Amino acid sequence: MKDFKNVHLIKNPLIEHKLTIMRMKETSEKDFRENLEEISMLMTCEVAKNFDTREIEIETPIKKCTAKILDEKNFVIVPILRAGLGMSVGVLKMLPKASVGHIGLYRDEKTFKPVEYYSKMPPNLPQKILIVTDPMLATGGSCVAALEMLKEKGAKKIFLMNLLAAPIGIETVATAHPDVEIYTTAIDEGLNERAYIVPGLGDAGDRIFGTL
């Protein structure tokens, strides 16, 4: 696979441990959701290394001082429905004052191409920092479509968070959107005939919501 400057593979023993639990077919919906939420929180810490802070004056129990804060209201979390909701919960816990937009896409089971069915975004999108969440970066079609939709609405600074990625998905998104920073915790072997990531963890949406 080509080396893309906008692709970041997060290596962290705690994330690897939790991801292993998520991959196991016997893992319950509850444990799957909880581990996804926790990994998403840890991933947010990595993405946050790109964020600017500003200084304010505060008073501790000891004395006044200057300290750094994020402008949380400048952030918009955008889950790609429906599986992206599972990751957005963890991101929102780390940035509780952020707004949340939604993009509804589903994959046509015959063509594997994304079909849009819903979109709702907060105002002033061009001034916001967007964090788009989708657990599985498989063919890359859904993510490319979602990013195009957001840019058409004026979004300028976008980060994409994917739990797992296939090489073809990374190449597709990184090539189509070189200005978008992509974060993932694992790059798997590839895709099977149904365009599922191998070895992957199955259908993330089904495992999150118990619709197997």
Secondary structure, 3 states (H helix, E strand, C coil): CCCCCCEEECCCHHHHHHHHHHHCCCCCHHHHHHHHHHHHHHHHHHHHHHCCCEEEEEECCCCEEEEEECCHHHEEEEEEECCHHHHHHHHHHHCCCCEECEEEEEECCCCCCEEEEEEECCCCHHHCEEEEECCEECCCHHHHHHHHHHHHCCCCEEEEEEEEECHHHHHHHHHHCCCCEEEEEEECCEECCCCCEECCCCCHHHHHHCCC
